[in-house]
């Protein structure tokens, strides 16, 4: 995992954020990390999980705006 590329979350796609989150989970599950590194990874995982949730919420909102006829309706 390249921390330089991962530092700025605003440029990550959902797929990139999710893949990095999976990497973090795998590393944390290995349980052979020093405490400080584990805490840092956990914090980063929380940021990535929040980003993934926000991106999913935004996608759901866009889908809800599309009518059966394929037109986009404004939210009420």
C-alpha positions as a printed Julia matrix, in Angstrom:
76×3 Matrix{Float64}:
   0.0     0.0     0.0
   1.45    3.35   -1.04
   0.72    5.81    1.75
   1.61    8.8    -0.43
  -1.16    7.99   -2.92
  -3.52    7.01   -0.12
  -3.0    10.21    1.87
  -5.55   12.3    -0.05
  -8.88   10.51    0.14
 -10.7    13.01   -2.06
  -9.25   11.55   -5.26
 -10.08    7.9    -4.51
 -12.86    6.07   -6.29
 -15.09    3.73   -4.32
 -13.24    0.74   -5.74
  -9.83    2.14   -4.78
 -10.96    3.04   -1.26
 -12.57   -0.36   -0.76
  -9.46   -2.18   -2.0
  -7.26   -0.2     0.4
  -9.7    -0.9     3.22
  -9.47   -4.63    2.46
  -5.65   -4.4     2.56
  -5.82   -2.75    5.97
  -8.2    -5.38    7.33
  -5.9    -8.14    6.09
  -2.88   -6.51    7.74
  -4.73   -5.97   11.02
  -5.97   -9.56   11.05
  -2.39  -10.79   10.79
  -1.96   -9.44   14.35
   1.82   -9.22   14.13
   2.04   -5.43   13.98
   3.35   -3.09   16.63
   0.62   -1.3    18.57
   1.31    2.12   17.06
   1.11    0.77   13.51
  -2.1    -1.1    14.34
  -3.7     2.08   15.69
  -2.59    4.07   12.64
  -4.0     1.43   10.3
  -7.23    1.3    12.28
  -7.63    5.1    12.01
  -6.99    4.96    8.27
  -9.47    2.12    7.93
 -12.11    4.23    9.67
 -11.48    7.08    7.23
 -11.73    4.74    4.26
 -14.89    3.09    5.6
 -16.48    6.52    6.06
 -15.49    7.5     2.51
 -16.95    4.27    1.11
 -20.19    4.88    3.0
 -20.4     8.46    1.73
 -19.78    7.36   -1.86
 -22.44    4.65   -1.58
 -24.92    7.13   -0.11
 -24.27    9.54   -2.99
 -24.76    6.76   -5.55
 -28.0     5.67   -3.88
 -29.26    9.25   -3.93
 -28.55    9.49   -7.67
 -30.38    6.23   -8.32
 -33.39    7.41   -6.31
 -33.6    10.53   -8.48
 -34.07    8.53  -11.66
 -37.71    7.88  -12.56
 -39.02    4.72  -14.19
 -38.9     6.55  -17.53
 -35.2     7.22  -17.04
 -35.64   10.91  -16.3
 -33.95   12.56  -13.38
 -36.37   14.07  -10.91
 -35.46   16.64   -8.28
 -35.44   15.48   -4.69
 -38.31   16.73   -2.59
